[in-house]
Amino acid sequence: MVLEVTNTNNVKVYTVSGSSLTRKLPDWLVKRKRRELQKDIEWTRRIELIQDFGFPEASLRLKVTPDGQFCMATGVYKPQIRVFDFANVAMKFDRHTDAENVNFCVLSDDWTKSVHLQNDRSIEFHNEGQMHFRTRIPRFGRDLAYHSSSCDVLVGGASSEVFRVNIDQGRFMTPLQTQSEGVNVVRVSQAHELFAFGTQDGTVEFWDPRARNRIGVLEPEIAGIVDPIHGTRGGFEISAMDFRNDGLGMAVGTSSGHVLLYDLRQSRPWQTKDQQYGLPIKTVKWMEQAQGAYSPEVDSAKIMSADARIIKLWSVSTGKVFTSIEPTNDINDVCHMPNSGLLFVAGESAEIQSYFIPQLGPAPAWAHFLENLTEEMEQKPQQTIYDDYKFVVRRELESLGLSHLIGSPVLKPYMHGFFVDLRLYERAKAIANPFAYDDYRMQRVQDKLQEARESRIRATTKLPKVNRSLAMRLMQMQKGEKGRAPDSDSDDEQKRLGGRQRRKAQVQAATATAVLEDSRFKDIFNNPDFEVDEDADEFKQLHTPFKKMKLQGAKARADDDSSEDDMGIRDAVDVDESDTEFFA
């Protein structure tokens, strides 16, 4: 068992379930392959935080019930509702619907009562046994919220009206008329029960439920919006909102990818955060500090903001990013397990991904084993499940004569190429090049002969395959200095050598040793890209034969001259003679 872990800002984020961890099989793999994986130890030991925690195609929305014992989620395809029991870490039941879900609210402490807004203008009320009642609204809905004191379900959508469905009286009430042509977000504060409607005009309207009148309008402004959206005041729409539990704080997410934090007593935000992707904010949540977690900041609360690409957690007081999560698929919704460091992410993947952040909070009671597993199981290289398939690009398909199979079930498109069955690939390759095996066999024979020849030649010095002449000269310089080392029976030679030439030889030997033994220069003798072309004009200009002729002339004059100035020339001649003997 392994856990994928990321470390952003020195905050570890563990992926405890999701498509990047559970190795979901492609649908086109045969059932026999699935049965074979039952013998795979890594597959059988994979981690599933909650059994069947996902949907056939994608998950749309998910919420944790107020009692913290269940998770209700909606997804496709086919459209359905699933409830997961945390106590048994498994799915409790699933229920199919006639249309896809837009959003839903849990009406009771557990999962037994819920209301669902569907994309066919219908509102469905579900109980523990079945769908209890269905009604329709005049316009397509975008969001809904529940006001428990009046038993009103507030539904906003593609209309200036916010529809009210009273579930106590079982009828529609007088709608609330807003100043905008559409309402994207509906929220109800749990502290003072204030209504907040985020509109497509980029404004937030606040309504008092007692008088059912508008008491204020908030008009956020963001600098740098160059291309305003048609029909909006500030160049953006309100796409997400959330009240803080203290009744004073409010977070507003916009379609331009910005999150603004407001104090309801002021009209200007005290904090503005850019998500950096320019995508609409889908989820924004206030995350209070969990019990047992330490924070040096005065206000330890954090904001979780998510668009389709990334989830960011950042400080309320400073705006500094705490950590970030980038799932492999687009994000539809994010849910935080209260008083813990566990996050659930619904997205365009079959699995609902789960992330555990120990620095954010402890593991929930039903998943207490995560505390011990996270540090013991780090990410390790995973075995690929495409062992029986070969990845080829279009050019290779044309060379093999398989381009006519593009678009057929035989080739599985993937990124910039295709997956093809390995047996078909080998057969097509054998037909396209029937002499490939003969060429391979001849090459192997040549390699064996070359190895046999090298084994018969016992050279005193093993030279590399690249830059052999350079290595030979460096070894000779190193060997020459060792030969000049002080010896008991070489006093005359030691006197003949000048101190300057002896120091020069020592420096050259040290340089040669450094080049030959230092690992930083090993590519000079291993990588063919560093091969020195001695036939190049630049090399000949730097290494002219005039120097060698000069050394030979100095050797002829060295017999009559015994001065100290000529001893260096004799030494160079001796080195040249030793080089000649070494090359021989």
ROSEMAR-445381 format. One record per residue (C-alpha): residue number from 0; residue in three letters; x, y negated, z. Coordinates in steps of 0.25 Angstrom, whole numbers, plus 5000, padded with zeros to 4 digits. Layout:
# ROSEMAR-445381
NUM / ALA / X / Y / Z
...
This chain:
# ROSEMAR-445381
0 / MET / 5000 / 5000 / 5000
1 / VAL / 5005 / 4986 / 4996
2 / LEU / 5000 / 4972 / 4998
3 / GLU / 5003 / 4961 / 4988
4 / VAL / 5008 / 4949 / 4996
5 / THR / 5011 / 4934 / 4991
6 / ASN / 5018 / 4924 / 5000
7 / THR / 5014 / 4910 / 4996
8 / ASN / 5019 / 4899 / 5006
9 / ASN / 5025 / 4910 / 5015
10 / VAL / 5010 / 4915 / 5017
11 / LYS / 5008 / 4930 / 5014
12 / VAL / 4996 / 4934 / 5006
13 / TYR / 4993 / 4949 / 5006
14 / THR / 4984 / 4954 / 4995
15 / VAL / 4976 / 4965 / 5002
16 / SER / 4967 / 4969 / 4991
17 / GLY / 4965 / 4965 / 4977
18 / SER / 4967 / 4968 / 4962
19 / SER / 4982 / 4965 / 4963
20 / LEU / 4984 / 4975 / 4975
21 / THR / 4974 / 4987 / 4973
22 / ARG / 4978 / 4989 / 4958
23 / LYS / 4964 / 4990 / 4952
24 / LEU / 4964 / 4999 / 4940
25 / PRO / 4960 / 4994 / 4926
26 / ASP / 4947 / 4999 / 4922
27 / TRP / 4952 / 5005 / 4909
28 / LEU / 4961 / 5015 / 4917
29 / VAL / 4955 / 5029 / 4916
30 / LYS / 4949 / 5035 / 4928
31 / ARG / 4960 / 5046 / 4928
32 / LYS / 4970 / 5035 / 4931
33 / ARG / 4962 / 5031 / 4943
34 / ARG / 4962 / 5045 / 4948
35 / GLU / 4977 / 5046 / 4946
36 / LEU / 4979 / 5033 / 4955
37 / GLN / 4973 / 5041 / 4967
38 / LYS / 4987 / 5048 / 4968
39 / ASP / 4994 / 5034 / 4968
40 / ILE / 4999 / 5032 / 4982
41 / GLU / 4999 / 5017 / 4980
42 / TRP / 4985 / 5016 / 4974
43 / THR / 4979 / 5025 / 4985
44 / ARG / 4986 / 5016 / 4996
45 / ARG / 4981 / 5003 / 4990
46 / ILE / 4975 / 4993 / 4999
47 / GLU / 4960 / 4990 / 4998
48 / LEU / 4956 / 4980 / 5009
49 / ILE / 4941 / 4983 / 5007
50 / GLN / 4937 / 4995 / 4999
51 / ASP / 4931 / 4991 / 4985
52 / PHE / 4933 / 4976 / 4988
53 / GLY / 4930 / 4971 / 4974
54 / PHE / 4920 / 4971 / 4962
55 / PRO / 4921 / 4978 / 4949
56 / GLU / 4925 / 4966 / 4941
57 / ALA / 4926 / 4953 / 4950
58 / SER / 4922 / 4947 / 4963
59 / LEU / 4914 / 4934 / 4964
60 / ARG / 4912 / 4930 / 4978
61 / LEU / 4914 / 4935 / 4992
62 / LYS / 4911 / 4931 / 5006
63 / VAL / 4914 / 4937 / 5020
64 / THR / 4901 / 4938 / 5029
65 / PRO / 4900 / 4929 / 5041
66 / ASP / 4903 / 4941 / 5050
67 / GLY / 4916 / 4944 / 5043
68 / GLN / 4912 / 4959 / 5041
69 / PHE / 4908 / 4959 / 5026
70 / CYS / 4912 / 4953 / 5013
71 / MET / 4902 / 4951 / 5002
72 / ALA / 4907 / 4949 / 4988
73 / THR / 4901 / 4948 / 4974
74 / GLY / 4907 / 4952 / 4961
75 / VAL / 4905 / 4958 / 4947
76 / TYR / 4903 / 4966 / 4939
77 / LYS / 4892 / 4970 / 4940
78 / PRO / 4888 / 4958 / 4950
79 / GLN / 4887 / 4964 / 4964
80 / ILE / 4888 / 4961 / 4979
81 / ARG / 4898 / 4969 / 4987
82 / VAL / 4899 / 4968 / 5003
83 / PHE / 4912 / 4973 / 5009
84 / ASP / 4912 / 4978 / 5024
85 / PHE / 4925 / 4974 / 5031
86 / ALA / 4923 / 4984 / 5042
87 / ASN / 4924 / 4995 / 5032
88 / VAL / 4933 / 4988 / 5022
89 / ALA / 4924 / 4993 / 5011
90 / MET / 4912 / 4988 / 5002
91 / LYS / 4899 / 4989 / 5009
92 / PHE / 4890 / 4989 / 4997
93 / ASP / 4888 / 4982 / 4983
94 / ARG / 4876 / 4976 / 4977
95 / HIS / 4874 / 4973 / 4962
96 / THR / 4867 / 4960 / 4958
97 / ASP / 4861 / 4955 / 4945
98 / ALA / 4870 / 4943 / 4943
99 / GLU / 4884 / 4938 / 4947
100 / ASN / 4886 / 4931 / 4960
101 / VAL / 4889 / 4916 / 4961
102 / ASN / 4890 / 4915 / 4976
103 / PHE / 4883 / 4921 / 4989
104 / CYS / 4881 / 4918 / 5003
105 / VAL / 4880 / 4928 / 5015
106 / LEU / 4868 / 4924 / 5023
107 / SER / 4870 / 4933 / 5035
108 / ASP / 4882 / 4937 / 5044
109 / ASP / 4884 / 4949 / 5036
110 / TRP / 4882 / 4953 / 5022
111 / THR / 4867 / 4957 / 5023
112 / LYS / 4861 / 4944 / 5018
113 / SER / 4867 / 4936 / 5007
114 / VAL / 4863 / 4926 / 4995
115 / HIS / 4869 / 4927 / 4982
116 / LEU / 4869 / 4917 / 4970
117 / GLN / 4870 / 4923 / 4957
118 / ASN / 4874 / 4918 / 4943
119 / ASP / 4860 / 4920 / 4937
120 / ARG / 4854 / 4909 / 4946
121 / SER / 4849 / 4919 / 4956
122 / ILE / 4850 / 4920 / 4971
123 / GLU / 4850 / 4933 / 4978
124 / PHE / 4848 / 4936 / 4992
125 / HIS / 4854 / 4950 / 4997
126 / ASN / 4852 / 4957 / 5010
127 / GLU / 4858 / 4970 / 5015
128 / GLY / 4850 / 4979 / 5006
129 / GLN / 4847 / 4972 / 4993
130 / MET / 4845 / 4959 / 4986
131 / HIS / 4834 / 4953 / 4994
132 / PHE / 4829 / 4941 / 4985
133 / ARG / 4833 / 4934 / 4972
134 / THR / 4829 / 4920 / 4967
135 / ARG / 4834 / 4911 / 4957
136 / ILE / 4838 / 4896 / 4957
137 / PRO / 4836 / 4886 / 4945
138 / ARG / 4851 / 4884 / 4942
139 / PHE / 4863 / 4893 / 4942
140 / GLY / 4869 / 4893 / 4956
141 / ARG / 4884 / 4890 / 4959
142 / ASP / 4885 / 4891 / 4974
143 / LEU / 4876 / 4894 / 4986
144 / ALA / 4877 / 4892 / 5002
145 / TYR / 4868 / 4896 / 5013
146 / HIS / 4863 / 4886 / 5024
147 / SER / 4859 / 4895 / 5036
148 / SER / 4852 / 4885 / 5044
149 / SER / 4841 / 4883 / 5033
150 / CYS / 4843 / 4896 / 5026
151 / ASP / 4845 / 4889 / 5013
152 / VAL / 4853 / 4895 / 5002
153 / LEU / 4859 / 4883 / 4994
154 / VAL / 4862 / 4885 / 4980
155 / GLY / 4870 / 4876 / 4971
156 / GLY / 4872 / 4877 / 4956
157 / ALA / 4870 / 4871 / 4942
158 / SER / 4860 / 4860 / 4947
159 / SER / 4860 / 4848 / 4956
160 / GLU / 4851 / 4855 / 4966
161 / VAL / 4855 / 4864 / 4977
162 / PHE / 4845 / 4875 / 4978
163 / ARG / 4840 / 4880 / 4992
164 / VAL / 4835 / 4893 / 4995
165 / ASN / 4829 / 4895 / 5009
166 / ILE / 4830 / 4910 / 5012
167 / ASP / 4821 / 4908 / 5025
168 / GLN / 4809 / 4903 / 5017
169 / GLY / 4813 / 4910 / 5004
170 / ARG / 4811 / 4899 / 4995
171 / PHE / 4819 / 4887 / 4988
172 / MET / 4820 / 4874 / 4995
173 / THR / 4821 / 4860 / 4989
174 / PRO / 4835 / 4860 / 4983
175 / LEU / 4846 / 4850 / 4986
176 / GLN / 4848 / 4839 / 4975
177 / THR / 4863 / 4836 / 4973
178 / GLN / 4869 / 4825 / 4964
179 / SER / 4876 / 4834 / 4955
180 / GLU / 4872 / 4843 / 4944
181 / GLY / 4878 / 4856 / 4950
182 / VAL / 4882 / 4861 / 4963
183 / ASN / 4894 / 4870 / 4964
184 / VAL / 4896 / 4873 / 4978
185 / VAL / 4887 / 4874 / 4990
186 / ARG / 4892 / 4874 / 5005
187 / VAL / 4885 / 4873 / 5018
188 / SER / 4894 / 4869 / 5031
189 / GLN / 4893 / 4879 / 5042
190 / ALA / 4896 / 4868 / 5052
191 / HIS / 4886 / 4857 / 5049
192 / GLU / 4878 / 4864 / 5038
193 / LEU / 4881 / 4853 / 5028
194 / PHE / 4878 / 4856 / 5013
195 / ALA / 4889 / 4853 / 5003
196 / PHE / 4887 / 4854 / 4988
197 / GLY / 4899 / 4854 / 4978
198 / THR / 4894 / 4849 / 4965
199 / GLN / 4899 / 4850 / 4951
200 / ASP / 4901 / 4834 / 4951
201 / GLY / 4913 / 4836 / 4961
202 / THR / 4905 / 4831 / 4973
203 / VAL / 4901 / 4837 / 4986
204 / GLU / 4887 / 4834 / 4992
205 / PHE / 4884 / 4836 / 5006
206 / TRP / 4869 / 4839 / 5011
207 / ASP / 4863 / 4839 / 5024
208 / PRO / 4854 / 4852 / 5026
209 / ARG / 4845 / 4845 / 5036
210 / ALA / 4841 / 4833 / 5027
211 / ARG / 4844 / 4840 / 5014
212 / ASN / 4850 / 4827 / 5009
213 / ARG / 4864 / 4824 / 5003
214 / ILE / 4873 / 4817 / 5014
215 / GLY / 4885 / 4815 / 5006
216 / VAL / 4893 / 4817 / 4993
217 / LEU / 4908 / 4820 / 4993
218 / GLU / 4915 / 4816 / 4980
219 / PRO / 4929 / 4823 / 4980
220 / GLU / 4940 / 4816 / 4971
221 / ILE / 4952 / 4823 / 4966
222 / ALA / 4963 / 4815 / 4959
223 / GLY / 4969 / 4820 / 4946
224 / ILE / 4956 / 4826 / 4940
225 / VAL / 4959 / 4822 / 4926
226 / ASP / 4948 / 4829 / 4918
227 / PRO / 4935 / 4828 / 4926
228 / ILE / 4924 / 4838 / 4924
229 / HIS / 4913 / 4833 / 4916
230 / GLY / 4901 / 4829 / 4925
231 / THR / 4909 / 4828 / 4938
232 / ARG / 4913 / 4816 / 4946
233 / GLY / 4927 / 4819 / 4951
234 / GLY / 4931 / 4828 / 4939
235 / PHE / 4929 / 4842 / 4947
236 / GLU / 4918 / 4850 / 4953
237 / ILE / 4916 / 4855 / 4967
238 / SER / 4919 / 4870 / 4966
239 / ALA / 4921 / 4875 / 4981
240 / MET / 4918 / 4869 / 4995
241 / ASP / 4919 / 4874 / 5010
242 / PHE / 4916 / 4868 / 5023
243 / ARG / 4925 / 4869 / 5035
244 / ASN / 4919 / 4875 / 5048
245 / ASP / 4921 / 4862 / 5056
246 / GLY / 4911 / 4855 / 5047
247 / LEU / 4921 / 4844 / 5043
248 / GLY / 4930 / 4850 / 5033
249 / MET / 4926 / 4853 / 5018
250 / ALA / 4934 / 4859 / 5007
251 / VAL / 4930 / 4856 / 4992
252 / GLY / 4935 / 4863 / 4980
253 / THR / 4934 / 4857 / 4966
254 / SER / 4934 / 4862 / 4952
255 / SER / 4948 / 4856 / 4949
256 / GLY / 4955 / 4865 / 4959
257 / HIS / 4955 / 4855 / 4971
258 / VAL / 4951 / 4857 / 4986
259 / LEU / 4948 / 4845 / 4994
260 / LEU / 4946 / 4845 / 5009
261 / TYR / 4936 / 4835 / 5015
262 / ASP / 4932 / 4831 / 5029
263 / LEU / 4917 / 4828 / 5028
264 / ARG / 4919 / 4815 / 5035
265 / GLN / 4928 / 4810 / 5024
266 / SER / 4926 / 4808 / 5009
267 / ARG / 4940 / 4811 / 5005
268 / PRO / 4947 / 4824 / 5006
269 / TRP / 4959 / 4826 / 5016
270 / GLN / 4965 / 4837 / 5008
271 / THR / 4965 / 4840 / 4993
272 / LYS / 4971 / 4853 / 4987
273 / ASP / 4974 / 4856 / 4972
274 / GLN / 4973 / 4871 / 4969
275 / GLN / 4982 / 4868 / 4957
276 / TYR / 4975 / 4877 / 4947
277 / GLY / 4964 / 4867 / 4943
278 / LEU / 4953 / 4878 / 4945
279 / PRO / 4940 / 4876 / 4953
280 / ILE / 4941 / 4880 / 4967
281 / LYS / 4932 / 4892 / 4970
282 / THR / 4934 / 4894 / 4985
283 / VAL / 4938 / 4884 / 4996
284 / LYS / 4938 / 4889 / 5011
285 / TRP / 4942 / 4883 / 5024
286 / MET / 4950 / 4893 / 5031
287 / GLU / 4952 / 4891 / 5046
288 / GLN / 4964 / 4896 / 5054
289 / ALA / 4961 / 4911 / 5058
290 / GLN / 4963 / 4915 / 5072
291 / GLY / 4977 / 4918 / 5075
292 / ALA / 4983 / 4911 / 5064
293 / TYR / 4993 / 4900 / 5066
294 / SER / 4994 / 4887 / 5059
295 / PRO / 5003 / 4875 / 5062
296 / GLU / 4993 / 4865 / 5055
297 / VAL / 4983 / 4857 / 5063
298 / ASP / 4972 / 4861 / 5054
299 / SER / 4975 / 4876 / 5051
300 / ALA / 4963 / 4878 / 5042
301 / LYS / 4966 / 4881 / 5027
302 / ILE / 4959 / 4880 / 5014
303 / MET / 4957 / 4891 / 5004
304 / SER / 4955 / 4886 / 4990
305 / ALA / 4954 / 4896 / 4978
306 / ASP / 4952 / 4894 / 4963
307 / ALA / 4952 / 4905 / 4953
308 / ARG / 4967 / 4906 / 4954
309 / ILE / 4972 / 4904 / 4968
310 / ILE / 4968 / 4904 / 4982
311 / LYS / 4975 / 4893 / 4991
312 / LEU / 4975 / 4892 / 5006
313 / TRP / 4980 / 4878 / 5011
314 / SER / 4980 / 4870 / 5023
315 / VAL / 4969 / 4860 / 5026
316 / SER / 4978 / 4850 / 5033
317 / THR / 4990 / 4850 / 5024
318 / GLY / 4985 / 4856 / 5011
319 / LYS / 4997 / 4865 / 5010
320 / VAL / 4995 / 4878 / 5004
321 / PHE / 4995 / 4890 / 5014
322 / THR / 4995 / 4901 / 5003
323 / SER / 4989 / 4904 / 4990
324 / ILE / 4984 / 4917 / 4983
325 / GLU / 4983 / 4919 / 4968
326 / PRO / 4975 / 4932 / 4965
327 / THR / 4977 / 4939 / 4952
328 / ASN / 4962 / 4936 / 4947
329 / ASP / 4953 / 4924 / 4947
330 / ILE / 4947 / 4920 / 4961
331 / ASN / 4932 / 4919 / 4963
332 / ASP / 4931 / 4918 / 4978
333 / VAL / 4939 / 4919 / 4990
334 / CYS / 4934 / 4923 / 5004
335 / HIS / 4942 / 4922 / 5017
336 / MET / 4940 / 4931 / 5028
337 / PRO / 4937 / 4922 / 5040
338 / ASN / 4948 / 4922 / 5051
339 / SER / 4958 / 4930 / 5043
340 / GLY / 4968 / 4929 / 5032
341 / LEU / 4960 / 4938 / 5022
342 / LEU / 4955 / 4932 / 5009
343 / PHE / 4946 / 4939 / 4999
344 / VAL / 4947 / 4934 / 4985
345 / ALA / 4936 / 4937 / 4974
346 / GLY / 4940 / 4936 / 4960
347 / GLU / 4940 / 4941 / 4946
348 / SER / 4946 / 4955 / 4950
349 / ALA / 4939 / 4968 / 4954
350 / GLU / 4945 / 4967 / 4969
351 / ILE / 4942 / 4956 / 4979
352 / GLN / 4956 / 4952 / 4983
353 / SER / 4960 / 4951 / 4998
354 / TYR / 4972 / 4943 / 5003
355 / PHE / 4977 / 4943 / 5017
356 / ILE / 4985 / 4931 / 5023
357 / PRO / 4991 / 4934 / 5036
358 / GLN / 4994 / 4919 / 5039
359 / LEU / 4980 / 4915 / 5036
360 / GLY / 4974 / 4924 / 5047
361 / PRO / 4974 / 4938 / 5052
362 / ALA / 4967 / 4950 / 5045
363 / PRO / 4952 / 4952 / 5048
364 / ALA / 4949 / 4963 / 5058
365 / TRP / 4944 / 4973 / 5048
366 / ALA / 4957 / 4972 / 5040
367 / HIS / 4967 / 4971 / 5052
368 / PHE / 4976 / 4981 / 5045
369 / LEU / 4980 / 4970 / 5036
370 / GLU / 4989 / 4964 / 5047
371 / ASN / 4998 / 4976 / 5046
372 / LEU / 4997 / 4979 / 5032
373 / THR / 5001 / 4966 / 5026
374 / GLU / 5016 / 4965 / 5030
375 / GLU / 5018 / 4980 / 5028
376 / MET / 5013 / 4981 / 5014
377 / GLU / 5020 / 4971 / 5005
378 / GLN / 5019 / 4971 / 4990
379 / LYS / 5026 / 4982 / 4982
380 / PRO / 5028 / 4985 / 4967
381 / GLN / 5015 / 4991 / 4962
382 / GLN / 5014 / 5003 / 4952
383 / THR / 5007 / 4999 / 4940
384 / ILE / 4995 / 5006 / 4935
385 / TYR / 4998 / 5005 / 4921
386 / ASP / 5008 / 5016 / 4920
387 / ASP / 5000 / 5023 / 4909
388 / TYR / 4999 / 5011 / 4900
389 / LYS / 5009 / 5003 / 4892
390 / PHE / 5009 / 4988 / 4891
391 / VAL / 5011 / 4983 / 4877
392 / VAL / 5010 / 4969 / 4870
393 / ARG / 5004 / 4967 / 4856
394 / ARG / 5017 / 4967 / 4849
395 / GLU / 5020 / 4981 / 4854
396 / LEU / 5006 / 4986 / 4850
397 / GLU / 5009 / 4981 / 4836
398 / SER / 5022 / 4988 / 4835
399 / LEU / 5016 / 5001 / 4840
400 / GLY / 5004 / 5000 / 4831
401 / LEU / 4994 / 4999 / 4842
402 / SER / 4989 / 4985 / 4839
403 / HIS / 4976 / 4990 / 4833
404 / LEU / 4972 / 4995 / 4847
405 / ILE / 4971 / 4981 / 4853
406 / GLY / 4957 / 4979 / 4858
407 / SER / 4955 / 4994 / 4860
408 / PRO / 4954 / 5001 / 4874
409 / VAL / 4967 / 5007 / 4871
410 / LEU / 4974 / 4994 / 4874
411 / LYS / 4971 / 4987 / 4887
412 / PRO / 4974 / 4972 / 4886
413 / TYR / 4983 / 4966 / 4897
414 / MET / 4990 / 4952 / 4897
415 / HIS / 4998 / 4951 / 4884
416 / GLY / 4997 / 4965 / 4880
417 / PHE / 4990 / 4979 / 4881
418 / PHE / 4990 / 4991 / 4890
419 / VAL / 4991 / 5004 / 4881
420 / ASP / 4991 / 5018 / 4886
421 / LEU / 5006 / 5023 / 4887
422 / ARG / 5003 / 5036 / 4879
423 / LEU / 4998 / 5028 / 4867
424 / TYR / 5009 / 5018 / 4868
425 / GLU / 5020 / 5029 / 4868
426 / ARG / 5013 / 5036 / 4856
427 / ALA / 5012 / 5023 / 4848
428 / LYS / 5026 / 5020 / 4851
429 / ALA / 5031 / 5034 / 4846
430 / ILE / 5023 / 5032 / 4833
431 / ALA / 5028 / 5018 / 4831
432 / ASN / 5043 / 5022 / 4833
433 / PRO / 5044 / 5037 / 4831
434 / PHE / 5059 / 5036 / 4832
435 / ALA / 5059 / 5029 / 4846
436 / TYR / 5063 / 5042 / 4853
437 / ASP / 5074 / 5045 / 4844
438 / ASP / 5080 / 5031 / 4846
439 / TYR / 5078 / 5033 / 4861
440 / ARG / 5085 / 5046 / 4861
441 / MET / 5097 / 5041 / 4852
442 / GLN / 5099 / 5029 / 4862
443 / ARG / 5099 / 5038 / 4874
444 / VAL / 5110 / 5047 / 4867
445 / GLN / 5118 / 5035 / 4864
446 / ASP / 5117 / 5030 / 4879
447 / LYS / 5121 / 5044 / 4883
448 / LEU / 5133 / 5044 / 4874
449 / GLN / 5137 / 5030 / 4879
450 / GLU / 5137 / 5035 / 4893
451 / ALA / 5145 / 5047 / 4890
452 / ARG / 5156 / 5038 / 4883
453 / GLU / 5156 / 5029 / 4895
454 / SER / 5158 / 5040 / 4904
455 / ARG / 5170 / 5046 / 4897
456 / ILE / 5177 / 5032 / 4897
457 / ARG / 5183 / 5030 / 4911
458 / ALA / 5187 / 5015 / 4911
459 / THR / 5195 / 5010 / 4923
460 / THR / 5186 / 4998 / 4924
461 / LYS / 5171 / 4998 / 4922
462 / LEU / 5167 / 4986 / 4913
463 / PRO / 5153 / 4981 / 4911
464 / LYS / 5145 / 4982 / 4898
465 / VAL / 5143 / 4967 / 4897
466 / ASN / 5156 / 4958 / 4896
467 / ARG / 5166 / 4969 / 4897
468 / SER / 5177 / 4960 / 4893
469 / LEU / 5174 / 4950 / 4903
470 / ALA / 5173 / 4960 / 4914
471 / MET / 5186 / 4966 / 4909
472 / ARG / 5193 / 4952 / 4910
473 / LEU / 5187 / 4950 / 4924
474 / MET / 5192 / 4963 / 4929
475 / GLN / 5206 / 4961 / 4924
476 / MET / 5206 / 4948 / 4931
477 / GLN / 5202 / 4955 / 4944
478 / LYS / 5212 / 4966 / 4942
479 / GLY / 5223 / 4957 / 4938
480 / GLU / 5222 / 4949 / 4951
481 / LYS / 5222 / 4962 / 4959
482 / GLY / 5235 / 4966 / 4952
483 / ARG / 5241 / 4953 / 4957
484 / ALA / 5238 / 4955 / 4971
485 / PRO / 5250 / 4955 / 4980
486 / ASP / 5258 / 4968 / 4981
487 / SER / 5270 / 4973 / 4988
488 / ASP / 5278 / 4977 / 4976
489 / SER / 5274 / 4965 / 4967
490 / ASP / 5281 / 4954 / 4974
491 / ASP / 5288 / 4949 / 4961
492 / GLU / 5275 / 4949 / 4954
493 / GLN / 5269 / 4941 / 4965
494 / LYS / 5280 / 4931 / 4964
495 / ARG / 5279 / 4930 / 4949
496 / LEU / 5264 / 4926 / 4950
497 / GLY / 5262 / 4911 / 4953
498 / GLY / 5253 / 4907 / 4964
499 / ARG / 5244 / 4900 / 4955
500 / GLN / 5242 / 4911 / 4945
501 / ARG / 5239 / 4921 / 4957
502 / ARG / 5228 / 4912 / 4962
503 / LYS / 5222 / 4910 / 4948
504 / ALA / 5222 / 4926 / 4947
505 / GLN / 5215 / 4927 / 4960
506 / VAL / 5205 / 4917 / 4956
507 / GLN / 5202 / 4924 / 4943
508 / ALA / 5201 / 4938 / 4950
509 / ALA / 5191 / 4932 / 4960
510 / THR / 5183 / 4926 / 4949
511 / ALA / 5183 / 4939 / 4941
512 / THR / 5179 / 4947 / 4954
513 / ALA / 5168 / 4937 / 4956
514 / VAL / 5162 / 4939 / 4942
515 / LEU / 5164 / 4954 / 4942
516 / GLU / 5158 / 4957 / 4956
517 / ASP / 5148 / 4945 / 4958
518 / SER / 5133 / 4950 / 4956
519 / ARG / 5130 / 4936 / 4950
520 / PHE / 5139 / 4939 / 4937
521 / LYS / 5134 / 4954 / 4935
522 / ASP / 5125 / 4950 / 4923
523 / ILE / 5138 / 4946 / 4916
524 / PHE / 5142 / 4961 / 4915
525 / ASN / 5128 / 4967 / 4915
526 / ASN / 5119 / 4958 / 4906
527 / PRO / 5121 / 4958 / 4891
528 / ASP / 5116 / 4944 / 4890
529 / PHE / 5129 / 4939 / 4897
530 / GLU / 5138 / 4946 / 4887
531 / VAL / 5150 / 4937 / 4882
532 / ASP / 5151 / 4937 / 4867
533 / GLU / 5166 / 4937 / 4865
534 / ASP / 5164 / 4935 / 4850
535 / ALA / 5156 / 4922 / 4851
536 / ASP / 5163 / 4909 / 4847
537 / GLU / 5162 / 4903 / 4860
538 / PHE / 5169 / 4914 / 4867
539 / LYS / 5180 / 4914 / 4857
540 / GLN / 5182 / 4899 / 4859
541 / LEU / 5183 / 4900 / 4874
542 / HIS / 5192 / 4913 / 4873
543 / THR / 5202 / 4910 / 4862
544 / PRO / 5214 / 4919 / 4858
545 / PHE / 5224 / 4907 / 4860
546 / LYS / 5224 / 4910 / 4875
547 / LYS / 5229 / 4924 / 4873
548 / MET / 5239 / 4920 / 4863
549 / LYS / 5244 / 4910 / 4873
550 / LEU / 5246 / 4921 / 4884
551 / GLN / 5254 / 4929 / 4874
552 / GLY / 5263 / 4918 / 4871
553 / ALA / 5265 / 4915 / 4886
554 / LYS / 5269 / 4930 / 4888
555 / ALA / 5281 / 4929 / 4878
556 / ARG / 5286 / 4916 / 4885
557 / ALA / 5284 / 4922 / 4899
558 / ASP / 5297 / 4931 / 4898
559 / ASP / 5306 / 4919 / 4898
560 / ASP / 5299 / 4910 / 4907
561 / SER / 5299 / 4913 / 4922
562 / SER / 5293 / 4900 / 4927
563 / GLU / 5280 / 4900 / 4936
564 / ASP / 5272 / 4894 / 4926
565 / ASP / 5273 / 4905 / 4916
566 / MET / 5270 / 4916 / 4926
567 / GLY / 5255 / 4913 / 4925
568 / ILE / 5256 / 4916 / 4910
569 / ARG / 5263 / 4929 / 4912
570 / ASP / 5252 / 4933 / 4922
571 / ALA / 5242 / 4930 / 4911
572 / VAL / 5250 / 4938 / 4901
573 / ASP / 5250 / 4949 / 4911
574 / VAL / 5235 / 4948 / 4913
575 / ASP / 5234 / 4949 / 4898
576 / GLU / 5242 / 4961 / 4897
577 / SER / 5234 / 4968 / 4908
578 / ASP / 5222 / 4964 / 4900
579 / THR / 5227 / 4971 / 4888
580 / GLU / 5231 / 4983 / 4895
581 / PHE / 5217 / 4983 / 4902
582 / PHE / 5210 / 4982 / 4888
583 / ALA / 5219 / 4993 / 4883
